[in-house]
Amino acid sequence: MLSALFLAVGLYTVVLGVIHFFLPYLLDFDHAIPKEGPRLKIFRLFGFSYDTTRADVRGIAWVMNHSVSYTLVTIGII
């Protein structure tokens, strides 16, 4: 019984991870974070500053989403 439960939880986690790979398309990241628009605030941290662009924000969102996807799929497989 416990093995069947672990298998079900693992499959659920893998499916959830695979769905996460497609969230940028499903949530329409292209329109949610437009390429053009008003200038973004400058990122400041401990004396370091960086002129953030919309491409940076979009890239960070994609990387964070894919990190979750890979983590979920890996946990589900294990």
LINFEN-V517542 format. One line per field, one symbol per residue. ss: DSSP state (@ for helix, = for strand, . for the rest). phi: phi as a letter, one per 40 degrees, with the letter a starting at -180 (. if undefined). A space follows every 10 residues. Layout:
ss=???
phi=???
This chain:
ss=.@@@@@@@@@ @@@@@@@@@@ @.@@@@..@@ @@........ .====..=== =..@@@@@@@ @@@@@@@@@@ @@@@@@@.
phi=.ccccccccc cdcccccccc ccddcccfdc ccbccbiccc cccbafgcba ccbccccccc cccccccccc cccccccc
